[in-house]
C-alpha cells in the first residue's frame, strides 16, 4: 500500500520504518529540513534499539523516503497518517496546532480520495476537528466532491522496545464507523495480525480515549507503588518483598509496580495532564489523576531528600557521581527525567555532578550546555572518581553488577543512593558501603 506519514518524530519514524519493512511504500514528510536531510544521509535522530538498521535497510531498498514536499507526499498516499507532536500548552492541555496544520495541508493538496489516520496522541474529539478542517479547506478550493474519511489509530509504543512493539503489537486499535475504512486498515496491518486477531475496532471517540486511559492506568500503578514504598520505609517494611507478594496476584501482575523516582518521558506526564484538562473541560473532577500527578512530582525529589538528610544539608562544594540520565533504559530521552530534577536540585544546593549514561550524554549536553558544575564522563567508573557519593537514576543493565570494591575505593564517602533498587542491601553491607534505596530501610 502507499502510505504517507506526517511527522518524523519518535512515533512517526518507528511506525513508518516498520510498515516499510513489511513491504508498504512509505513517504515521510516533515517541515524540519535538517532532520529530513540527515535521515536521507542515514543519520537517525533518536536512539531506539533496532531502529537505525531498519531505517537504513528500507531506505536503501526504496520502501521509505523522507521529504519536506507536502504536495508530493499527499499525492503519494492513499492513507495519510498524522504522527506529529501534540506538546502540552501552558495549562497542560494538548496543543493541536501541528495536527490541524497537517489536516489543512491534506485538504489543500489532495486530488483523490484519502483516508486520514490520527496516530498522534490527541484529546477526545480531535478526529472531528481534523475532519472539519479538511472539509473547510476543500470547500474553500471548491473541491467538496473529493471524498475522505478520518480514523483514529493510537500508538502503544514503549520507548526502548518500540520496534518490537510495532512488529508484534499486543493490540491494534482502530476507531472508525466506516466499513470501507476498516477494510483498508485491516489490509494495512494484515502482516501484524496473522497469529491471532489483534485488531479492535470501535468508534472514533472511544479509540482516542483508549490511548489516554491506557497511559493513565500505567501511570497510576507507578504512583501507587511509589506511595506504598514511601509508607513502607516509615513502617519498617521492605517494598521489594511487598512487590513480589502483590505481583504474584494475576489481577495485579508484576508490570509497572517497581518503586523508583517516578515516571518521566514524552507520554505519561503529558497524557495525565492532558486528560485532567479534558476532564476539567466537561466539569469533571479527576481526583485520582490529580493525585497520580502530585505523587509523581513529589517522588522525583525523594533521592535528593535522602542525600540532603545524610549530609545534614551541607551539599555546597560536594561532588556526586550520577549513573543514569535518561528517564528509562534503552533510550536517550531525558524529557521530564527524574535525573533532571535531581541534578537541578543539587546545583541549586551548590553541589557538582559527574554523570554517565550509556546513551543520553549528547542529549544532556544539548539541554544544559557547558557548566562548571557538570562533568559528563566517558564511563561509569570515571564518574565515581573523587565523588562524595553515588546516585542512581536509571536502571541500565550495565549498572546492575559493578565492582563494589572498586566503587568503594573510588568514592570519598562509601555511600550509594539508589533510586531504582538495583542492589541487595545485605550484599552492599558486606562491602562496607552504606546504601539508601526506595521503600527499604537502610541496611
Secondary structure as a PSIPRED ss2 file (coil, helix, strand):
# PSIPRED VFORMAT (PSIPRED V4.0)

   1 X C   1.000  0.000  0.000
   2 X E   0.000  0.000  1.000
   3 X E   0.000  0.000  1.000
   4 X E   0.000  0.000  1.000
   5 X E   0.000  0.000  1.000
   6 X E   0.000  0.000  1.000
   7 X C   1.000  0.000  0.000
   8 X C   1.000  0.000  0.000
   9 X C   1.000  0.000  0.000
  10 X H   0.000  1.000  0.000
  11 X H   0.000  1.000  0.000
  12 X H   0.000  1.000  0.000
  13 X H   0.000  1.000  0.000
  14 X H   0.000  1.000  0.000
  15 X H   0.000  1.000  0.000
  16 X H   0.000  1.000  0.000
  17 X H   0.000  1.000  0.000
  18 X H   0.000  1.000  0.000
  19 X H   0.000  1.000  0.000
  20 X H   0.000  1.000  0.000
  21 X H   0.000  1.000  0.000
  22 X C   1.000  0.000  0.000
  23 X C   1.000  0.000  0.000
  24 X C   1.000  0.000  0.000
  25 X E   0.000  0.000  1.000
  26 X E   0.000  0.000  1.000
  27 X E   0.000  0.000  1.000
  28 X E   0.000  0.000  1.000
  29 X E   0.000  0.000  1.000
  30 X C   1.000  0.000  0.000
  31 X C   1.000  0.000  0.000
  32 X C   1.000  0.000  0.000
  33 X H   0.000  1.000  0.000
  34 X H   0.000  1.000  0.000
  35 X H   0.000  1.000  0.000
  36 X H   0.000  1.000  0.000
  37 X H   0.000  1.000  0.000
  38 X H   0.000  1.000  0.000
  39 X H   0.000  1.000  0.000
  40 X H   0.000  1.000  0.000
  41 X C   1.000  0.000  0.000
  42 X C   1.000  0.000  0.000
  43 X C   1.000  0.000  0.000
  44 X C   1.000  0.000  0.000
  45 X C   1.000  0.000  0.000
  46 X C   1.000  0.000  0.000
  47 X C   1.000  0.000  0.000
  48 X C   1.000  0.000  0.000
  49 X C   1.000  0.000  0.000
  50 X C   1.000  0.000  0.000
  51 X H   0.000  1.000  0.000
  52 X H   0.000  1.000  0.000
  53 X H   0.000  1.000  0.000
  54 X H   0.000  1.000  0.000
  55 X H   0.000  1.000  0.000
  56 X H   0.000  1.000  0.000
  57 X H   0.000  1.000  0.000
  58 X H   0.000  1.000  0.000
  59 X H   0.000  1.000  0.000
  60 X H   0.000  1.000  0.000
  61 X C   1.000  0.000  0.000
  62 X C   1.000  0.000  0.000
  63 X C   1.000  0.000  0.000
  64 X E   0.000  0.000  1.000
  65 X E   0.000  0.000  1.000
  66 X E   0.000  0.000  1.000
  67 X E   0.000  0.000  1.000
  68 X C   1.000  0.000  0.000
  69 X C   1.000  0.000  0.000
  70 X H   0.000  1.000  0.000
  71 X H   0.000  1.000  0.000
  72 X H   0.000  1.000  0.000
  73 X H   0.000  1.000  0.000
  74 X H   0.000  1.000  0.000
  75 X H   0.000  1.000  0.000
  76 X H   0.000  1.000  0.000
  77 X C   1.000  0.000  0.000
  78 X C   1.000  0.000  0.000
  79 X E   0.000  0.000  1.000
  80 X E   0.000  0.000  1.000
  81 X E   0.000  0.000  1.000
  82 X E   0.000  0.000  1.000
  83 X C   1.000  0.000  0.000
  84 X C   1.000  0.000  0.000
  85 X C   1.000  0.000  0.000
  86 X C   1.000  0.000  0.000
  87 X C   1.000  0.000  0.000
  88 X E   0.000  0.000  1.000
  89 X C   1.000  0.000  0.000
  90 X C   1.000  0.000  0.000
  91 X C   1.000  0.000  0.000
  92 X C   1.000  0.000  0.000
  93 X C   1.000  0.000  0.000
  94 X E   0.000  0.000  1.000
  95 X C   1.000  0.000  0.000
  96 X C   1.000  0.000  0.000
  97 X H   0.000  1.000  0.000
  98 X H   0.000  1.000  0.000
  99 X H   0.000  1.000  0.000
 100 X H   0.000  1.000  0.000
 101 X H   0.000  1.000  0.000
 102 X H   0.000  1.000  0.000
 103 X H   0.000  1.000  0.000
 104 X H   0.000  1.000  0.000
 105 X H   0.000  1.000  0.000
 106 X H   0.000  1.000  0.000
 107 X H   0.000  1.000  0.000
 108 X H   0.000  1.000  0.000
 109 X H   0.000  1.000  0.000
 110 X C   1.000  0.000  0.000
 111 X C   1.000  0.000  0.000
 112 X C   1.000  0.000  0.000
 113 X C   1.000  0.000  0.000
 114 X E   0.000  0.000  1.000
 115 X E   0.000  0.000  1.000
 116 X E   0.000  0.000  1.000
 117 X E   0.000  0.000  1.000
 118 X E   0.000  0.000  1.000
 119 X C   1.000  0.000  0.000
 120 X C   1.000  0.000  0.000
 121 X C   1.000  0.000  0.000
 122 X C   1.000  0.000  0.000
 123 X C   1.000  0.000  0.000
 124 X C   1.000  0.000  0.000
 125 X C   1.000  0.000  0.000
 126 X H   0.000  1.000  0.000
 127 X H   0.000  1.000  0.000
 128 X H   0.000  1.000  0.000
 129 X H   0.000  1.000  0.000
 130 X H   0.000  1.000  0.000
 131 X H   0.000  1.000  0.000
 132 X H   0.000  1.000  0.000
 133 X H   0.000  1.000  0.000
 134 X H   0.000  1.000  0.000
 135 X H   0.000  1.000  0.000
 136 X H   0.000  1.000  0.000
 137 X H   0.000  1.000  0.000
 138 X H   0.000  1.000  0.000
 139 X H   0.000  1.000  0.000
 140 X H   0.000  1.000  0.000
 141 X H   0.000  1.000  0.000
 142 X C   1.000  0.000  0.000
 143 X C   1.000  0.000  0.000
 144 X C   1.000  0.000  0.000
 145 X C   1.000  0.000  0.000
 146 X C   1.000  0.000  0.000
 147 X C   1.000  0.000  0.000
 148 X E   0.000  0.000  1.000
 149 X E   0.000  0.000  1.000
 150 X E   0.000  0.000  1.000
 151 X E   0.000  0.000  1.000
 152 X E   0.000  0.000  1.000
 153 X C   1.000  0.000  0.000
 154 X C   1.000  0.000  0.000
 155 X C   1.000  0.000  0.000
 156 X C   1.000  0.000  0.000
 157 X C   1.000  0.000  0.000
 158 X C   1.000  0.000  0.000
 159 X C   1.000  0.000  0.000
 160 X C   1.000  0.000  0.000
 161 X C   1.000  0.000  0.000
 162 X H   0.000  1.000  0.000
 163 X H   0.000  1.000  0.000
 164 X H   0.000  1.000  0.000
 165 X H   0.000  1.000  0.000
 166 X H   0.000  1.000  0.000
 167 X H   0.000  1.000  0.000
 168 X C   1.000  0.000  0.000
 169 X C   1.000  0.000  0.000
 170 X C   1.000  0.000  0.000
 171 X C   1.000  0.000  0.000
 172 X E   0.000  0.000  1.000
 173 X E   0.000  0.000  1.000
 174 X E   0.000  0.000  1.000
 175 X E   0.000  0.000  1.000
 176 X C   1.000  0.000  0.000
 177 X C   1.000  0.000  0.000
 178 X C   1.000  0.000  0.000
 179 X H   0.000  1.000  0.000
 180 X H   0.000  1.000  0.000
 181 X H   0.000  1.000  0.000
 182 X H   0.000  1.000  0.000
 183 X H   0.000  1.000  0.000
 184 X H   0.000  1.000  0.000
 185 X H   0.000  1.000  0.000
 186 X H   0.000  1.000  0.000
 187 X H   0.000  1.000  0.000
 188 X H   0.000  1.000  0.000
 189 X H   0.000  1.000  0.000
 190 X H   0.000  1.000  0.000
 191 X H   0.000  1.000  0.000
 192 X H   0.000  1.000  0.000
 193 X C   1.000  0.000  0.000
 194 X C   1.000  0.000  0.000
 195 X C   1.000  0.000  0.000
 196 X C   1.000  0.000  0.000
 197 X C   1.000  0.000  0.000
 198 X C   1.000  0.000  0.000
 199 X E   0.000  0.000  1.000
 200 X E   0.000  0.000  1.000
 201 X E   0.000  0.000  1.000
 202 X E   0.000  0.000  1.000
 203 X C   1.000  0.000  0.000
 204 X H   0.000  1.000  0.000
 205 X H   0.000  1.000  0.000
 206 X H   0.000  1.000  0.000
 207 X H   0.000  1.000  0.000
 208 X H   0.000  1.000  0.000
 209 X H   0.000  1.000  0.000
 210 X H   0.000  1.000  0.000
 211 X H   0.000  1.000  0.000
 212 X H   0.000  1.000  0.000
 213 X H   0.000  1.000  0.000
 214 X H   0.000  1.000  0.000
 215 X H   0.000  1.000  0.000
 216 X H   0.000  1.000  0.000
 217 X H   0.000  1.000  0.000
 218 X H   0.000  1.000  0.000
 219 X H   0.000  1.000  0.000
 220 X H   0.000  1.000  0.000
 221 X H   0.000  1.000  0.000
 222 X H   0.000  1.000  0.000
 223 X H   0.000  1.000  0.000
 224 X H   0.000  1.000  0.000
 225 X H   0.000  1.000  0.000
 226 X H   0.000  1.000  0.000
 227 X H   0.000  1.000  0.000
 228 X H   0.000  1.000  0.000
 229 X H   0.000  1.000  0.000
 230 X H   0.000  1.000  0.000
 231 X H   0.000  1.000  0.000
 232 X H   0.000  1.000  0.000
 233 X H   0.000  1.000  0.000
 234 X H   0.000  1.000  0.000
 235 X H   0.000  1.000  0.000
 236 X C   1.000  0.000  0.000
 237 X C   1.000  0.000  0.000
 238 X C   1.000  0.000  0.000
 239 X H   0.000  1.000  0.000
 240 X H   0.000  1.000  0.000
 241 X H   0.000  1.000  0.000
 242 X H   0.000  1.000  0.000
 243 X H   0.000  1.000  0.000
 244 X H   0.000  1.000  0.000
 245 X H   0.000  1.000  0.000
 246 X H   0.000  1.000  0.000
 247 X H   0.000  1.000  0.000
 248 X C   1.000  0.000  0.000
 249 X C   1.000  0.000  0.000
 250 X C   1.000  0.000  0.000
 251 X C   1.000  0.000  0.000
 252 X C   1.000  0.000  0.000
 253 X C   1.000  0.000  0.000
 254 X C   1.000  0.000  0.000
 255 X C   1.000  0.000  0.000
 256 X C   1.000  0.000  0.000
 257 X C   1.000  0.000  0.000
 258 X C   1.000  0.000  0.000
 259 X C   1.000  0.000  0.000
 260 X C   1.000  0.000  0.000
 261 X C   1.000  0.000  0.000
 262 X C   1.000  0.000  0.000
 263 X C   1.000  0.000  0.000
 264 X C   1.000  0.000  0.000
 265 X C   1.000  0.000  0.000
 266 X C   1.000  0.000  0.000
 267 X C   1.000  0.000  0.000
 268 X H   0.000  1.000  0.000
 269 X H   0.000  1.000  0.000
 270 X H   0.000  1.000  0.000
 271 X H   0.000  1.000  0.000
 272 X H   0.000  1.000  0.000
 273 X H   0.000  1.000  0.000
 274 X H   0.000  1.000  0.000
 275 X H   0.000  1.000  0.000
 276 X H   0.000  1.000  0.000
 277 X H   0.000  1.000  0.000
 278 X H   0.000  1.000  0.000
 279 X H   0.000  1.000  0.000
 280 X H   0.000  1.000  0.000
 281 X H   0.000  1.000  0.000
 282 X C   1.000  0.000  0.000
 283 X C   1.000  0.000  0.000
 284 X C   1.000  0.000  0.000
 285 X C   1.000  0.000  0.000
 286 X C   1.000  0.000  0.000
 287 X H   0.000  1.000  0.000
 288 X H   0.000  1.000  0.000
 289 X H   0.000  1.000  0.000
 290 X H   0.000  1.000  0.000
 291 X H   0.000  1.000  0.000
 292 X H   0.000  1.000  0.000
 293 X H   0.000  1.000  0.000
 294 X H   0.000  1.000  0.000
 295 X H   0.000  1.000  0.000
 296 X H   0.000  1.000  0.000
 297 X H   0.000  1.000  0.000
 298 X H   0.000  1.000  0.000
 299 X H   0.000  1.000  0.000
 300 X C   1.000  0.000  0.000
 301 X C   1.000  0.000  0.000
 302 X H   0.000  1.000  0.000
 303 X H   0.000  1.000  0.000
 304 X H   0.000  1.000  0.000
 305 X H   0.000  1.000  0.000
 306 X H   0.000  1.000  0.000
 307 X H   0.000  1.000  0.000
 308 X H   0.000  1.000  0.000
 309 X H   0.000  1.000  0.000
 310 X H   0.000  1.000  0.000
 311 X C   1.000  0.000  0.000
 312 X C   1.000  0.000  0.000
 313 X C   1.000  0.000  0.000
 314 X C   1.000  0.000  0.000
 315 X C   1.000  0.000  0.000
 316 X C   1.000  0.000  0.000
 317 X C   1.000  0.000  0.000
 318 X C   1.000  0.000  0.000
 319 X E   0.000  0.000  1.000
 320 X E   0.000  0.000  1.000
 321 X E   0.000  0.000  1.000
 322 X E   0.000  0.000  1.000
 323 X E   0.000  0.000  1.000
 324 X C   1.000  0.000  0.000
 325 X C   1.000  0.000  0.000
 326 X C   1.000  0.000  0.000
 327 X C   1.000  0.000  0.000
 328 X C   1.000  0.000  0.000
 329 X C   1.000  0.000  0.000
 330 X C   1.000  0.000  0.000
 331 X C   1.000  0.000  0.000
 332 X C   1.000  0.000  0.000
 333 X C   1.000  0.000  0.000
 334 X C   1.000  0.000  0.000
 335 X C   1.000  0.000  0.000
 336 X C   1.000  0.000  0.000
 337 X C   1.000  0.000  0.000
 338 X H   0.000  1.000  0.000
 339 X H   0.000  1.000  0.000
 340 X H   0.000  1.000  0.000
 341 X H   0.000  1.000  0.000
 342 X H   0.000  1.000  0.000
 343 X H   0.000  1.000  0.000
 344 X H   0.000  1.000  0.000
 345 X H   0.000  1.000  0.000
 346 X H   0.000  1.000  0.000
 347 X H   0.000  1.000  0.000
 348 X H   0.000  1.000  0.000
 349 X C   1.000  0.000  0.000
 350 X C   1.000  0.000  0.000
 351 X C   1.000  0.000  0.000
 352 X E   0.000  0.000  1.000
 353 X E   0.000  0.000  1.000
 354 X E   0.000  0.000  1.000
 355 X E   0.000  0.000  1.000
 356 X E   0.000  0.000  1.000
 357 X C   1.000  0.000  0.000
 358 X C   1.000  0.000  0.000
 359 X C   1.000  0.000  0.000
 360 X C   1.000  0.000  0.000
 361 X H   0.000  1.000  0.000
 362 X H   0.000  1.000  0.000
 363 X H   0.000  1.000  0.000
 364 X H   0.000  1.000  0.000
 365 X H   0.000  1.000  0.000
 366 X H   0.000  1.000  0.000
 367 X H   0.000  1.000  0.000
 368 X H   0.000  1.000  0.000
 369 X C   1.000  0.000  0.000
 370 X C   1.000  0.000  0.000
 371 X C   1.000  0.000  0.000
 372 X C   1.000  0.000  0.000
 373 X C   1.000  0.000  0.000
 374 X E   0.000  0.000  1.000
 375 X E   0.000  0.000  1.000
 376 X E   0.000  0.000  1.000
 377 X C   1.000  0.000  0.000
 378 X C   1.000  0.000  0.000
 379 X C   1.000  0.000  0.000
 380 X H   0.000  1.000  0.000
 381 X H   0.000  1.000  0.000
 382 X H   0.000  1.000  0.000
 383 X H   0.000  1.000  0.000
 384 X H   0.000  1.000  0.000
 385 X C   1.000  0.000  0.000
 386 X C   1.000  0.000  0.000
 387 X C   1.000  0.000  0.000
 388 X C   1.000  0.000  0.000
 389 X E   0.000  0.000  1.000
 390 X E   0.000  0.000  1.000
 391 X E   0.000  0.000  1.000
 392 X E   0.000  0.000  1.000
 393 X C   1.000  0.000  0.000
 394 X C   1.000  0.000  0.000
 395 X C   1.000  0.000  0.000
 396 X C   1.000  0.000  0.000
 397 X H   0.000  1.000  0.000
 398 X H   0.000  1.000  0.000
 399 X H   0.000  1.000  0.000
 400 X C   1.000  0.000  0.000
 401 X C   1.000  0.000  0.000
 402 X C   1.000  0.000  0.000
 403 X C   1.000  0.000  0.000
 404 X H   0.000  1.000  0.000
 405 X H   0.000  1.000  0.000
 406 X H   0.000  1.000  0.000
 407 X H   0.000  1.000  0.000
 408 X H   0.000  1.000  0.000
 409 X H   0.000  1.000  0.000
 410 X H   0.000  1.000  0.000
 411 X C   1.000  0.000  0.000
 412 X C   1.000  0.000  0.000
 413 X C   1.000  0.000  0.000
 414 X C   1.000  0.000  0.000
 415 X E   0.000  0.000  1.000
 416 X E   0.000  0.000  1.000
 417 X E   0.000  0.000  1.000
 418 X E   0.000  0.000  1.000
 419 X C   1.000  0.000  0.000
 420 X C   1.000  0.000  0.000
 421 X C   1.000  0.000  0.000
 422 X C   1.000  0.000  0.000
 423 X C   1.000  0.000  0.000
 424 X C   1.000  0.000  0.000
 425 X H   0.000  1.000  0.000
 426 X H   0.000  1.000  0.000
 427 X H   0.000  1.000  0.000
 428 X H   0.000  1.000  0.000
 429 X H   0.000  1.000  0.000
 430 X H   0.000  1.000  0.000
 431 X C   1.000  0.000  0.000
 432 X C   1.000  0.000  0.000
 433 X C   1.000  0.000  0.000
 434 X E   0.000  0.000  1.000
 435 X E   0.000  0.000  1.000
 436 X E   0.000  0.000  1.000
 437 X C   1.000  0.000  0.000
 438 X C   1.000  0.000  0.000
 439 X C   1.000  0.000  0.000
 440 X C   1.000  0.000  0.000
 441 X C   1.000  0.000  0.000
 442 X C   1.000  0.000  0.000
 443 X C   1.000  0.000  0.000
